[in-house]
Amino acid sequence: MAKAIFLIAPLLVLGNVFFIHASFTPGLMVDMAKIVMDNYCSPEKLVGMKEAIEAASSNTEILNIPDAETLATVLSAGVQATVSDPRLMVSYEPNYVPVVPPKMPPLPPDQLISVLQTSIKLDILEGNIGYLRIDHILGEEVAEKVGHVLLDLVWNKILPTSALIFDLRYTSSGDITGVSYIVSYFTAAEPTIHIDSIYDRPSNTTTKVLSMSTLLGERYDITKPLIILTSKNTKGIAEDVAYCLQNLKRATIVGEKTAGGSVKVDKIKVADSDFYISVPTAKSVNPITHSSWEVTGVTPDVEVNAEDALATAIKIVNLRAQVPAIIEGSATLIADNYAFEDIGADVAEKLKGLLANGEYSTVVSKESLEVKLSADLKTLSGDKSLKTTSNTPALPPMDYSPEMYIELIKVSFQTDIFENNIGYLRFDMFGDFEEVKAIAQIIIEHVWNKVVNTDAMIVDLRNNIGGPTTAIAGFCSYFFDADKQIVLDKLYDRPSGTITALQTLPELTGTRYGSKKSLIILTSGATAGAAEEFVYIMKKLGRAMIIGETTAGASHPPVTFRVGETDIFLSIPTIHSDTAAGPAWEGAGIAPHIPVPADAALETAKGIFNKHFAGQK
């Protein structure tokens, strides 16, 4: 109520400032308020207006104001603030003449062609991309009159293009009946689509705007890319066209946020005065979003400066032209190389299905394509390691001095000796066998020798994210005896179709821990890749107790594949552990013997060992 009193309060404030007697009475305010009450398109925003009218009616003071223009300005500010709508405007115009939209006069064909060529710009860009600029949205009636000329002059030249860029950056006027006409050319004939709803306040009626099942000429193929360019000058009916096609997922909007205009604004005379009030009397309500582009504008899918919109749109169209080959190429790579053949074939087939269903028709950049492709691959396969990746070249090996290696090893490994001579070893990544081999003696001296003489050991892999699996056989070998070679795992390589046996090594640098002393491995949901392979082997062979959380369910280190001649790269796991020995850990993770939260795993392990050794005493 306090806010709605705008019709009185601003004028009383003016009365305290100006002391010029004028003949504007509260009746003028009452008439204006009634116009708003009866015609404003969103009556739900007028709560309190009735009380404001009654308050204005009971005011008997003569308004002291400098002039009518000042009164109009104050009233505009008041009504806009109250309803939160900048389109409501009060003006004082003693010489106002209503504008009547001119009707198109009958024109000879040559003159009609000249007019249309002036208002419509058509071009066929490189790559068979159509470009169409229209600065005024024609209504259905006018379009029918000039339809045959438009077909010959414009539309029939656009139909053969591979994609269309529809430029509405300069379109600030139009007829509401043109919305259905335009949208229908970019949608299927059947079934008809509910495009928009127009609510008209004076008549209190809502008109459903539907697509048209019959059109003059052919429709633009719904599988072809459609890009709409917008700017801050795109206004009114052009915004409705852009918003409808955007929410139908038929067009991608590129450019600036639009003006936030209106479907219809009427300028209504206030009683017998020379005051007028502009009121939005109708509003668009989209059936998909249940909201409108009015006032707020249409937000582009790709927001760039208006002057950069065309170049950006061309890049998007060119990218989309490559998408089918990228998806088909990705499917082939996965089918031929993914570690689990049946899963690879299934993922490839479903990926092609997503392409056929238009799931990739809305990508707007290489980055958005990579994000979507990665998400789809993970969803279809359940494998976090099957994804797009960057092709970052490997860094050249560092030339470390022995002293630098020692410092690096001290940082990379943590050791401790707990109560009851329990050893503790933590490292957070596996290294390549050849690299580890070169510094094996340093690791033995500065890490392994600190824990090898303990009576039991805890190996902490809770933060180990994996790495190459080439060092797995060597690391496992320290926990088995030298007198017998053991098959740790069998690895199937999909691209070559070969199986390789992973075995303990007969010779090692340093002393073995052996197979007799107790071993506990700590895991978490972050334990991944090569660390999981180690946990899998030790659990399968009964060599260690696993405490903590189920591991990440990653994979053996994936291989990077280039998709055709593009700059899209896939990370594809190509190797899996021997599934004849039981379910694979890839994609599923390894369940611990004793499940506890990761942060409680170490204390649990220490408690088990302490109890064990206490029982021996």
N, C-alpha and C positions, 0 to 999 in steps of 0.2 A: 504494500500500500504506500509506504513512504517513498519508494522509488517511482511508483506510478503517478505521483503528484506533480510530475514534471510540467504538466500543463499550466500549473499555477506558480510554483516556486521560482523558476527563473525570471518570471515577469515581476514578481514582487521584489526580487533582488534588484532588478533594473529600476524599479520604482524608487528605491532608496538612493539611486545614483543620479537619475535624471528627473528633472522636475518640469518637464514639458507636458502640458495637458494634451491628451490625444483621445480619439473617439473609439478606440478598440476596447471592446467589452468582453467579459468572460464568455458571452454567447459565441464569439468567434472560436474560442478554444473548444467549446462544447461541440460545435459543428465539425471541427477538425478531428476531434477524438472519435466522434461517431463514424466518420469516414473510415478511420483506421479500424475501428471495431467491426464495421460491416464488410470491409474489403481486404484486410491484410491476410495474406495467404497462410499464415501459421497462427491461428487463433489461440493455440495453447500457450503462446508467448505473451498473451495479452491479459494475463491474470492481474487483477487490481485496476484494470482500466475503467470498469464500471464505477468503482468507488471514486476514481479520479474525476470522472464526469460529474458525479453528484457533488463532489467538493467544488468543482469549478462552477457549477450551476448556482451554488449557494453564495458565491463570492460576489459582493456588490460593489467592490472598490473599482474606481476608474483606473485603468492601467496607465502609468506614466512612462512613456517610452519615447525615444527620439524620433523614430520613423518606422515605416512598415517593413523596410528591408532588414532593420535590426531585429524586429520582432520575428521575422521569418527565420533569420539565422539562429536566434535563441531557441525558437520552437524546434527547428531541425535538430539542434544539438540535444535538446531534451528528449525528443521522441526516439532518436537513434540510441541514446544511452539507455533508455528504459527498455526498449525492445531488443537491443543489441543487434541492430540491423542498419548498416550505413546506407541502404537503398531508400529508406524513408526520408523524404526531403520536403520541406516547406519552402515555398517561394512566393514572392510578391511580384506579379507580372501584369500590370494594367493593360499592356498592349499584346497580350498573349494570343496567338492564333494557332489553333490545333493543327498539328502536322498530319496530313492525309497521305499515306503511302501511295506513290504514283503507280498507276496500272500500266502494264506494258502495252503500248499502242501496237496496232498491227503494222508490221514492218516487212518490206520486201525481203526476199531471201538473202540478197547480198548485204543489205544493211544489218540484218539479224546476225549473220555470220560475223560481221565486223564488230558488233556489240559483244558477242560471246567471246571472240578472240581477245578483246580488250580485258574482259573480266575473268577469263580462264587461261591459265598458262599450262601447256602440256609439253613434256619433253621425254625422250627415251634415252636414258643414260647408259653408260658402258655396262656391259653384263646383262643387257635386256631388262634393265630396271626402269619401270615407269615412274614419271614424276608428274603430279597433278596438283596445281595450286588453284584454289577457289576462294575468293575474298568475300563472297556473299552466298549464303545457303538459300537456294531457290526453294520456294514452296511447291507443293505437289501440283497446284493449278498451273503455275507458270512453267514448271518442268514438263507438264503434258503438252503445253503449247509449243515448246521449243525442243521437245524430246527427240524428234527425228533428226533435227539438225545437230543436237548434242551427240547422238549416236554416231553420225557420220564424221563429225568434226573432232570428237574427243574419245568417246567410249570405245568405239571399235578399234581405235589405235592402242588403247590401253589393254584390251582383253588378251592379246598375245604375249604380253610381258610376263617375265618370270616372278616379279615382285613389284609392289607399288608403294611409293612414298607419297602420302596424301598431305599436302602442306596447308595447315590451317593457322599458320603463325600470324597471318594478316587478316583473319576473318573475324569481324566484329559485329556482323549483322546477319539476319536470316529469318526465315519463316519456320515456325514450329512444325508445320506439315512436311517439311523437307527431311526431318529426322528419320522417319520411317522409310522414306524414299531412298535415302542414301544408305542407311544401314542394311536394307534389304539386298542391295547389290553385292554385299559382302557376306551374306549368310545364305543358307540353303533355302530352297523354295518351301519345302515341307520338313517337319511341321512348322507352322508359324510360331514365332517367338514373341513373348511378352518383352518388349524393348524398354518401355518407360511407362510411367503413370503421371498424368498431368491433373493436379487438383486445382479447380477453379473456385475461388472463395465466394465471389458474388453469387454464383449459382449453386454453390455447395455441391458440385459434381466432380467426379473423378473419371477421367477418360483413359482407358488402357490403350497405349500405343503398341500396335502389333506390327511385325514384319509383314511384307506384302508377298502373297503367293504368286502373283502375276506381275511381271514387269515388262517394260519395253526394252527389248534387247536381251542379251545374255548376262548372267551373273558372273562376277569375278570368282574364279576357283577358290573355294574356302581353304584349300591346302597351301595356297600361295601366300608368302609373307606380306603383311600389310603394316606399314609404319606410318603413324600420324605425327606430324611435327606441330608443336605448340609454342606459344610465347605468352608473355604477360599481357599481350594485346588480344589474344584469342578470347572471344567473349560471346556470351549468350548461347544461341542455338548451336554454334560451332562447338562449344563446351559440351553440350548435350550429346552431339554426335560422337565426340571423342570419348566421353564417359561411358556411353552405351557400348561402343565397340571394345573399349578397354575391359569392361566388366563381363562382356560376353567371351572374353579371351580370344577375340578375333583380331585385335590390333595391339601393337606395342606403341606406347606414347613416348616420344623423345622430344626434349626441349625444356621449356620453362613452365612453372606452375601457371595455370591460366588465370584470367582476371577475376573470376567469381562473379559473373553477371547474373542475369535473370531470364526466365522463360518469358515473363510478361510483367512490365511495369506500366501502370496507368497514371496519368496526371489528371487529378480530379479537382474541379473548381469547388471552393469552399463557399457554399450558400451564394449570396449575391455580391460577395466581396471580390477583390482582385487577387486574393490568395489562392494558391494551388498546393495540393499535397500529392507528391509522387508516391504511389503505394504498389509494392509487388502484390498483384492480385491472383497470381497463379504460381504454382511451384512444381518442380519435377521431383518425383520420388522413384528412384531406381528399384526395380523389383528384386534385384540380386543383393544390393547393399542395403536397401531400405533407407538410404540417405540420399543426399543430393550434392551436386557440384556447385550449386548456387552459393554465393558469398565466399565460400572457402576455396573454390577453384578446383581444377583437375590436377592431381599430382602425377607427374610423368613417371613412367617405369624407369626411364633413364633420364636423369636431370642434368642438362648441360645448358650453356648459354644459347639463346635462340640462333645466334649467328653460326654456332657450331653444330646445330641440330642436323642439318642435311648431311654433312660429312660423317657424323656419327651414325646416322641411319644407313648410309651406304655401307659402312663397315659391318653393321649388324646383318644386313641382307647378304653380304658376301660371306660372312661367317655361317649363316644358316644354310647357304648353298653347299657348304662343306660338311655340314652335320651328318647327313645320311651316310657318307663315306666313312666318317670318323666312327660312327656307331657300328656300322657293318664291320669295319676293320677291327674295332675293339672286340666285337663278338667272335670274330674268327680267331684272334689271338688267344682269347680266353678258352675257346673250345679246343684249340690245338695244344695249349701249354699249361692250363691250370692243373695243379697237382692231382686233384680228384676228378677223373675223367667225366663221371656221370654228372657231378655238380657243374663242371665247366660247360658241358653241353646244355644243361638246363638253364644256366645263367645266360648263355649266348642266345638261346631261343627266346627267352623272356625279354632280353634287352632289345632284340629286334621287334618284339611285340610292342614295347614302349615307344619305339621309333614310329611304328606304323600307326599307333594311336595318337600321334601328335604330341607326345610328352616332351619332345625336344624342340618343338616349334617356337617356343618363347624365349630361348636363350638369347642373351643380349651382348655377351662378351665371352672371350676364351675362359676367363675366370669363372663365370657363371656356368659354363658348360662343364668345366672340370669339377666344380662343386656338385652339380647335379649328377654327373656320371659316377663320381665317387660314392655319393649317397645311394644311388641305385644299385651299384655293384655290391656294396656292403649289405643292403637290404635283401637282394636276391640270393646272395651266397651265404650270408651269415658270417663272412670272413672279413675282419677288420683290415687285413693286410692286402686285400684285393681292392685297389683304388687307383686314381690318377696320381701322378707324381711329377716332380720337376726333374729335369735331366742335368742335375748339378754334377759337373765332373769331379772326380775324386781328387782330393788334395795330394800333392806329391809328398812322399814320406819325409818326415823331418830328420835332419841329421843331428841327433842328440849325442852329447858327450856322456860318458859313463856316470858322471856326477848328476847330469840332468835326468838320466834314466832313473837313478836312485830316488831323486826328489819326486819324479812323476809317479813312481811305484808307491812311495810312501803316501801320496795323496790318493791313489787309486785303490789301495787295499787298507783295510783296518783289521788289526789283530788284537786279541786280548787273551788272558788266562784267568778264568773264573775259579771260584771255590771248587775243591775236589779235582783240581788239575783238568778242568774242562776248557778246551781250546775254542776260540771264537774267530771266525774268518768271514769278512764281508768284502765283497766287491760288486760293483753295480753295472758292469758290462763285460762281455766276453771279447777277447781280441782275436785277430787273425793268427792262425797257427804259425805261419812263417815269421810274423812279427814277434810273437811270444817266444818262439824258438830261439830267436836271436838274443833275447834278453833273459832266457830261462834261468841262467845261473844267478843273475842279479835278483830275480824274483825268489829263487830258492833261499838265497842268503838273507834277504831283507824281509821276507814274508813267511815262506813255508817253514823254515827252520824254527820260527818262533812258536809254531803250533804243532809240529809233527810229532813231538814227544809227549803229547798230552794223552790222557786215558780215554777221552771221548771228545767229540768235536761238534760244534754248531756251525753250519755254513749258512750265512744269512744272505738270501737272494730276494729279499722283500722289495728291494729297489733296483733289481737287476733288469734292465730293459732289453737284454739280448745281445745281438751282435752276430758275427760270423760263427758258424757251428764247426769250423775246421779244428778248433782247439778242444772240442768236447771229448773226443776219444782219449786225448792225452790227460785231461783233467780227471776223467772217470778212472783212468788207469791207476792213479795214486791211491784209490780206495779199494783196489783189488790186489791180489798177490801175483808175483811174477812167474810162478811155476805153471800157470794155466792161462791160455789165451781165451778170452770170453767174448762172444758176440753180443755187443751192447744193443744194437738196433740194426734194422735193415731199412735202407732209404731208397724209395722209388723215385726216379727222376722221369717226369712225364715227357719232356721234349725228346729225350733219347730212348725212352722206354726201358731203361736199365735199372737193375737193383744192385745196390752196393752195400756190402756188410761193413758195419762200423764195429771195430774190434779194439780190445785193450792192446796197448803197446808193450812189446817185450822189454824195451829199454827206456828208461826215464832219467832225467836229470834230477839228482837228489834222491832222498829216501822216500819209499812208499809209506803211506799210512796203514795200508793193508786192509784185509777183509774182516778182521776179528774185532776191532774196536768200534764202539757204538758211534753212530752218526745221525744227527738230526738236521734237516734242511728246513729253513724258514721261508715261507712264501706269502705273497699278497696278490691282490688283483692287478698289480703293476708288473709282476714277474712275467716276462714275455720272451718269445723267440727262443734263442739258444739256451737261455736259462731254463725254459720249460722242457727242452729236449733233455737237458741234464737231469732235471727233476723226474721226468718221465722214465728215463733209464734206471735211475737209482731206486725209484719206487717199484717199477716192474720187476727188477732183479732182487727186490727185497733187501737192498743194501742200506737203505736209510728210512727213518721215520720222517714223514712230512707233517709240519705243524704250521697253521696259519690260515690263509684264505685260498680259495680256488684261483688258479693262475689266469692270466689274461686270455688265453685261448688264441694266441697269435699264430705264427707259422714259422717254418724254416725261412731263412732270409729270402725274400722275394727277388725276382729278376726284373729289371727295367726293360720294357719293350717300347719301341716307337710305333705309333699308329700310322702306318703308311708313310707318306712323305710330309706329314703334318708336324707341328710342334707340340702335339699331345702325346704324353707318355703314360704307360700303365705299369703299375707295380703288381706283378703276378707271382704268387707262390707256385713254384714248379716242383717242389719235392715234398713228399710226406713220409712219415714214419710207417713202419710195417704194421698194417691194420690186421694182419693175420694173428698178431699177438694180442689183439684186443682193440677197443675203440680208439680212434685217433684223438690226440690231444689238441690238434690244430682246430681252431674254431670253437672248441668246447672247454679247453682249460683242463688242469689236473686238480682233482679234489684231494685235499690233505687227509692224512689219517686222523688227525685231531684238528677239527675246524675251530679256530678262535680268531677274533679280530687281529689284524696284522700288528697293531701296536702292543698286543698282549702276548704275541708269539714267543718273543725272547724269554720273558719271565716264565712262561709255561714250560719251555724247553729246559731252562735251568732248574726249574722245580722238579721235572721228571728225572734229570740226571742226578740231582742232589739226593732225591729220595732213593734212587737206585744205589748210589755209592754209600749212602748211610746204612742201607740194608746189608751191605757187604762187610760192614765194620762190626 
